[in-house]
């Protein structure tokens, strides 16, 4: 029952390695460049000190070896709690200024900004030799994810994406169950979430609102094109606007699809297609879409198996859409949890889990009463945040993190290919069949896109390729 699967595309155990919280004091020259002995403090700077950044920074500070030395936020109102918690930390509005002035005092950087500014902040920090922790999704677009993956190797820094479930017990137990072979070869996966819980399918704002005191709107926009401030964007609703956020898929797939990508023998999809809800007030106009994500969508990805045994079909549903309930699941038994879930469908059986890969269970549930799986994969008792802290202290190459960029980068690319399909959904296709799905519409509709991962290009619909890499506003660059 504990036989290891040979089909896994990476060493799960290596990615799940436990880093002990008790670390011996070893001279720097023994551990190599970037090592900080426990007799020192790991000096962390937080880019994005409000919102999710508040809890991220507090989580790092739980380590006795961490010192929060600098904070940065474009919105003084959001940063109040972090500034009160760490009164000795310097404070900035512009992360570029912070890194330039405080660089000598900083060993590692946490990035918890809106998605559109993840890459520029993380890349600058890595260029300066700083270890980085970046909230999910790693980047806003596909090209950025590839660049951060390469930068982490080039600059030899310790990295972690903020998908905490990657260090959880659930995904490890799920892998152990999968390795027994009890569900056979997985051919289909269903993923779903209740998100979006913020407004989407919106008309682009035309009114100019007064910028709140304490908010530097120009810095908040960062890489995005200039526009007037509007309350529709802040403080949380930016996730529904494609210039800033990555929608329900970007927000939750790094949690829900992590078991899929971590366990199954896949790397990049080669096909993607989608459909969206008719929720645009009767107006299918490119002026409003893809500026705002739809209220709900379905995305279908096809992954060639890295072991050469065909392909695996992965479907994503959001906005309250759900997959068909498995016949093996009772009417009163939960399909995932409130946040969503993931269902592996194999040649011999089915395996269900909640968001984060939590609570994995075989279907029907009665099987779990007679099935015991041996623990073969090391757990991460210190958790996702302190795992990264301890790896930074150990130094590059001396410890593993669950979602280092060599894993998180390709994973993020894979997810954002789904968003590429969403954004291209209403692009004009001059070759469209007038009698197609949309009944003579000029739009692309449910066109299946063919993806060349090596070259990061759609090969059968050129209009979609403008969503691989966006143009930054003048003054910003990677």
Secondary structure, DSSP 8 states (H G I E B T S, - for coil): -----S--SS-HHHHT----S------HHHH-TT---TTS-EEEEEES-STHHHHHHHHHTTSTTEEEEEEE-SBTTTTHHHHHHTTTSEEES-HHHHHHHHGGG-SEEEE-S-GGGHHHHHHHHHHTT-EEEE-SSS-SSHHHHHHHHHHHHHHT--EEES-GGGGSHHHHHHHHHHHTTTT-SEEEEEEEE----S--S-----S-----TTB-HHHHHTTS------TTTTTTGGGGBTTT--HHHHHHHHHHSHHHHHHSS---EEEEEEEE-S-STT---TTTTTTB--SSEEEEEEEE-TTSS-EEEEEEEETT------TTS-TTS-SSBTTEEEEEEESS-EEEEEGGG-S-EEESGGGGGS------S---TTHHHHHHHHHHHH-TTSS--TT-HHHHHHHHHHHHHHHHHHHTTT-B-TT--TTSTTSS-SB--S--EEEETTTTEESS-GGGGGGTS----TT---
